């Protein structure tokens, strides 16, 4: 009986080892094109923020997208994102720059994510004479979904600061 258990255990380990191939995954033909499309989209998005072009910046989001910005409630849907970005882009000090350091596409090619860093400047209180710039830097993760027309739209977008919260030591 012990011999049978050992034989079954060895057979199981061999089957497991055979399933753990070190061959690289087979990626779709358009894998690199999808990755490049999202890199290009990110570069255009930075320019749209610099131009404070609300419509183009919001157009990068899917209708059902979620945006999670530090110190704010979750923004669900394109219209909630538009309302929040409209206020942000109206800030005369607003400046945002971001750079993807990692871009990966799913094996199926329907999802691509970017991970990177950002810097942002906003006003402490645009309506106050004591208004001061607030500078932030941090990291972000954005997940894009391929649309029926082949373009990519952000469906999940989150950032968080590398800096301590104001007043924290």
N, C-alpha and C positions, 0 to 999 in steps of 0.2 A: 504494500500500500504506500509506504514511504517512497519507494522507487517510482511509483506511478505519479505521486505528487511532485517529485523533483522533475520528472520528465515533462509534466504539464507546465510547471513553472518555467522551465528552460524554453519550451515551445512558445509560451506567452512572451517571454523576453525577446526571443528571436523575431516574433511577429511585430513587437513594438519597435525594435531596432530597424526592421525593414521599412516600417512606416515613417521613420524619422529620417527622411532623405535630406541630404545637404544640397540638393540641386536647387538652383534659384527658381523662384516662382515664374510661371509663364505669364507675361503681362500682355495686355491687348496692344495691337499695333499703334493705337493713338495715345498710348500712355505718356510718352514724352511730349506730345502735342498738347495734351490736357494739362500737364504740369506747366508747360510754357504759357499756355493761355491764362492760367491763374496768376503766374508771375507778372504777365503783362497787365492783367486786370488790377493787381495790387499797385503796380507802378502808376497806372492811370488814376486809381483811386486817391493816391497821395496828391496828385496834381489837382484833382477835383476838390479836395479839402483845401489845398493852398489857394485855389480860386474862389473858395467859399460857394461852390456851385451845389446848392442843396438838392436840386432835382437829380443831377448826375450822381451825387454821393448816395442818395437814397435808392436810386435805381439799381445799385449793386446788391441790394437785399432782395430776397424772395418775399412774396406777400406774407408768408407765414414765419418769417425770420424772428429770431430772438437776439436782442442785444443786451449784454450785461456789462454795465460801466460801474466802476468802483463808486461806492457811496451813493448809489441811486437804485431805485426799484428796477426789477426786470422790465424791459421794454419788449412786449410781444406784438408782433405784426408791423408791417411797413408803415402804417399811419402813426402808430405810437413812436416809432423810430424817427419818422419825419418831424413830428412835433418837438421831440427832444433835440434833434440835430438843428432844427430851425433856430432854436434859442441859443444853442452853442455857437453856431456859425455867425450869429448876429453880434457876438462878442468881438469888439474891435481888436482885442489881444489874442484871440483864438489862433493857434497855430498847431498843426499836428503833422508829424512825420513818422512813418513806420517802415520797417524793413524786414521782410521775411528772411529768416536764417535757415528754415527748413520748409520744404514743400513736398508733400507726398500725395500720390493718387491711389485710390483703392484699386484692387485687382480688377474689379468690374468696370472701373472707369467712371462711375456715376458720382463719386465723392472725391474731393481734393481738400486737404487741409494745409493751412499755413501756420507756422509758429514763428514768432519774431519779437522784435523789440520796438518800442515807440518812445517818442518824446512829445510832450504837449504843453502848451502855455495857454492859460485862461486868465480872466480877470477875477480878482477876489470879490468885487462887487461893482459891475460896470456902471451902476447908477450913483455910486458914492464918490465924493471928491477925494476920499482916502483910498481910492482904488489902487490896488497893487497887483503886479503880475504873480501868478502862481505857476511854477514850473513843475512838471511831473515827468517821470520816466518809468518805464516798466516793460512788461511783456504781454503778449496777446496770443490768442488761438482763434482762428476763423475756419469754419467748415463750409465748404462750397458744395452745392449740388448742381449737377448738369441739368439744364432745362431741355425741353423738347426740341428747341431750336439749336441745341449744341452749346449755348453759352452757359457760363457758370454764374450762379447767384449765391450770396452768403446766406446760410440758413441758421448758423450759430456763430456768434461773435462775442468774445469775452476778453476783457483786459484786466490787469491788476498792476498796481504800482509797486515799484521796488523801494519807494520811500516810506518812512514811518508815517503813521497818521499824524495830522497836526496836533500838537500838544503831547504826543507820546514821546517818551525818552528812549 
